[in-house]
Amino acid sequence: MSHEFERELEVAIDAVRRASIVCRGVQSGIDGDSISKEDRSPVTIADYASQAVVCRSLKEAFDDDPIIGEEDSAQLQDADGDHYLPQIQSALKSSGHSTDPATIYESIDFGNAQDYSPRFWTIDPIDGTKGFLRGDQYAVALALAVEGELEVGLLGCPNLPFVAGSSSSGTIFYAVRGHGTWQLPIDDPSAEPVPVQVSQETDAGKMRMCESVESGHSSHSDSARLAKTLGIGGEPRRLDSQAKYAVVARGEAEIYLRLPTRPGYREKIWDHGGGVLCVTEAGGTVTDAFGKKLDFRHGSMLIENRGVVATNGPLHDSLLEQMESLGVLGKYD
C-alpha cells in the first residue's frame, strides 16, 4: 500500500505495538482479588508508560508535530505521584524507552499540546481505564490530523482477539484515509496486514448495538429506546474503550452510540480520533448525534459536536431521525 503517510504509519504502528505490550504487562500483574475499586495505580502506571513510549517515538521521527495527549507529568513529579516512578521505570524496561526519570517526564510532556495546529497527533495512552482494571478491553489510541482531516488512525487492542472468537489475543487496527482499514497481530511484527470491513447487514432485526460497559460514559436508557423503536434485535455488545470502534470496523457489531449523559458535555478528541478513521475507512459512517461530521479543528475538544454515532451505514440516517423524534437530542444542547 503506497501513500504519502507511509513513514507516519510505520512509526505509529511500532509505537502503538510497543505501548500495547507495556500496558499488557502492567495489566497482567493486577490481582483482581486484592485490588480495591479506589486503587487506580495500575492504570496510572500504564497510562504514563504508554504515553512516554508513543510520544517519544513520534517526536524522534517528527519533531515539529504537536501531540495532544491526555496525560502530563506534573502530578507524577509531585509528592503524591513520585512513588509511581519506580513502577513506571519497571514497565518501560522492555520497551526500548529510557528509564531515566528526566527522559520519562520529558517524553510524557511531549503530549502536552492543547491547541489546534495544521498538523498534529492525538493520543489516548489507555482508553477504557475501568476495563483495564477489570482485566477486560482497553485500547491505545492514536491519530494524525492534517488540516482538520484525520489521515492516520490506530487502535492497539491488547485483549481483542486477532481472529474473532478465537483464543488469539492482541490486535492493532490501522487506517489511512483513502486506503482502507487493516489489522495486524500485536505479537507478530512480520505478519502481513489483513483488511477489515464493516458488516453488510441491512436487517435491523439482526443488527447488534455496541456501547460502553459503564453507563456513565453513554446513556444506556436512550440506546435501549432507540433499539426498540428501530426494531434492532441483535444481542448488544458491551465493551470498554475505542475497542468498540474496532468491533464495528471488523463487522462484529453494526452500531455504536456514545450519547451524552449530561447537558453541555463535549467529547475529547483522543477518545475518538483513532477509532473514527478505522470505522469510516472500513466502509462505515460516523457522525455526531445531529448528523454532523466530527470536527477536529478546535484543540483537545470536539466543541462543535454532541455525542457520536458510528454505524455500518444502512440505518445511520434512520437512527439519527429517530433520535430527533424521540427527543433524545434536546437534552444535550
BELSUL-V636546 format. One record per residue. N is the residue number from 1. RES is the residue in one letter. PSI is psi in whole degrees, -180 to 180 (NA if undefined). OMEGA is omega in whole degrees, -180 to 180 (NA if undefined). Layout:
BEGIN
N RES PSI OMEGA
N RES PSI OMEGA
END
This chain:
BEGIN
1 M 112 -178
2 S 129 179
3 H 170 -174
4 E -10 -178
5 F 28 -178
6 E -45 -179
7 R -44 179
8 E -43 -179
9 L -43 180
10 E -48 180
11 V -43 -177
12 A -42 179
13 I -45 179
14 D -43 -179
15 A -45 -179
16 V -38 177
17 R -49 -178
18 R -39 178
19 A -39 179
20 S -40 179
21 I -39 175
22 V -47 -178
23 C -41 180
24 R -38 178
25 G -42 178
26 V -44 -178
27 Q -35 -178
28 S -20 180
29 G 1 -180
30 I 129 176
31 D 100 -175
32 G -23 -179
33 D -25 -174
34 S -20 -177
35 I 137 179
36 S 161 179
37 K -27 -177
38 E -13 -176
39 D 102 180
40 R 15 -174
41 S -39 180
42 P -41 -179
43 V -31 176
44 T -46 179
45 I -48 -178
46 A -38 178
47 D -54 -178
48 Y -43 -179
49 A -42 -180
50 S -46 180
51 Q -39 179
52 A -46 -179
53 V -50 -175
54 V -47 -177
55 C -39 178
56 R -44 180
57 S -44 -179
58 L -43 -178
59 K -36 179
60 E -31 -178
61 A -34 -174
62 F 74 -169
63 D -30 -176
64 D -8 -176
65 D 122 172
66 P 152 178
67 I 121 177
68 I 107 -177
69 G 174 -176
70 E -27 -172
71 E 159 165
72 D 166 -171
73 S 0 -175
74 A -49 -179
75 Q -35 179
76 L -34 -176
77 Q -13 -178
78 D 179 -173
79 A -27 -178
80 D -18 -173
81 G -13 -173
82 D -15 177
83 H -14 177
84 Y -22 -171
85 L -48 180
86 P -35 180
87 Q -35 175
88 I -42 177
89 Q -42 179
90 S -42 -180
91 A -32 -176
92 L -12 -171
93 K -41 -175
94 S 0 -173
95 S -11 -174
96 G -3 179
97 H 145 177
98 S 145 175
99 T 8 175
100 D 127 -176
101 P -46 -178
102 A -39 179
103 T -38 177
104 I -49 180
105 Y -45 -180
106 E -43 -179
107 S -45 178
108 I -43 -175
109 D -6 168
110 F -22 -180
111 G 24 -175
112 N -1 180
113 A 147 179
114 Q -24 -173
115 D 156 177
116 Y 141 174
117 S 156 179
118 P -26 176
119 R 125 179
120 F 160 172
121 W 155 171
122 T 136 -175
123 I 137 164
124 D 106 -173
125 P -31 168
126 I 111 175
127 D 123 -177
128 G 58 -173
129 T -37 -179
130 K -36 175
131 G -41 178
132 F -47 -177
133 L -27 178
134 R -8 -175
135 G 17 -178
136 D -148 -174
137 Q 143 171
138 Y 175 -178
139 A 146 166
140 V 115 -171
141 A 135 -176
142 L 141 177
143 A 150 174
144 L 128 176
145 A 136 178
146 V 123 -176
147 E 39 177
148 G -6 180
149 E 133 173
150 L 123 -178
151 E -35 179
152 V 134 178
153 G 138 -179
154 L 147 172
155 L 117 171
156 G 116 -176
157 C 87 -172
158 P -22 -178
159 N 8 179
160 L 116 -176
161 P 142 177
162 F -37 175
163 V 116 -175
164 A 133 177
165 G -2 -179
166 S 177 178
167 S -3 177
168 S 146 -173
169 S 137 171
170 G 111 -177
171 T 137 168
172 I 125 173
173 F 138 176
174 Y 151 180
175 A 144 172
176 V 131 -175
177 R 126 180
178 G 0 -176
179 H 17 173
180 G -180 179
181 T 140 -174
182 W 161 176
183 Q 151 179
184 L 147 172
185 P 136 -179
186 I -38 -170
187 D 4 -179
188 D 87 -178
189 P -21 -178
190 S -4 -177
191 A 147 175
192 E 139 178
193 P 148 -180
194 V 129 180
195 P 148 175
196 V 152 179
197 Q 154 176
198 V 162 176
199 S 146 176
200 Q 11 -177
201 E 132 177
202 T -10 -179
203 D 114 -178
204 A -32 -179
205 G -19 180
206 K -3 -178
207 M 149 -178
208 R 131 176
209 M 141 -180
210 C 122 -178
211 E 176 -177
212 S 147 172
213 V -42 -177
214 E 121 -179
215 S -19 178
216 G -17 -179
217 H -21 -178
218 S 149 -177
219 S 104 -180
220 H -33 -178
221 S -42 178
222 D -38 178
223 S -42 -179
224 A -41 178
225 R -44 -180
226 L -42 180
227 A -42 -180
228 K -44 -178
229 T -40 -177
230 L -6 -180
231 G 27 180
232 I 118 -169
233 G -5 -179
234 G 155 179
235 E 125 -178
236 P 146 174
237 R 115 178
238 R 120 177
239 L 159 -173
240 D 156 164
241 S -176 177
242 Q 2 169
243 A -23 176
244 K -41 176
245 Y -41 -180
246 A -41 -180
247 V -41 177
248 V -43 -180
249 A -34 -176
250 R 2 175
251 G 19 180
252 E -2 171
253 A 160 -176
254 E -20 -174
255 I 133 171
256 Y 122 179
257 L 131 170
258 R 89 -176
259 L 133 -178
260 P 144 180
261 T -5 179
262 R 153 179
263 P 143 175
264 G -4 -177
265 Y 138 176
266 R 139 -179
267 E 152 173
268 K 143 -175
269 I -32 -177
270 W -16 177
271 D -6 -172
272 H -25 -172
273 G -55 -178
274 G -45 -177
275 G -39 -178
276 V -49 -178
277 L -36 178
278 C -38 179
279 V -48 -176
280 T -38 179
281 E -16 174
282 A 3 177
283 G 4 -179
284 G -175 -178
285 T 135 177
286 V 127 174
287 T -180 169
288 D -175 -175
289 A -14 179
290 F 6 179
291 G 8 -180
292 K 145 174
293 K 142 178
294 L 132 -172
295 D 108 -177
296 F 31 -177
297 R 23 -175
298 H 41 178
299 G -138 -171
300 S -7 -175
301 M 148 171
302 L 69 -170
303 I -20 -179
304 E 3 -176
305 N 157 178
306 R 114 179
307 G 177 179
308 V 136 176
309 V 119 178
310 A 129 -179
311 T 171 174
312 N -6 171
313 G -56 -169
314 P -39 -177
315 L 8 -172
316 H -52 -178
317 D -40 179
318 S -38 179
319 L -45 179
320 L -40 180
321 E -42 179
322 Q -34 177
323 M -40 179
324 E -45 -176
325 S -29 179
326 L -2 179
327 G 18 -179
328 V -32 -171
329 L -31 -173
330 G -32 -176
331 K -6 -173
332 Y 1 -180
333 D NA NA
END
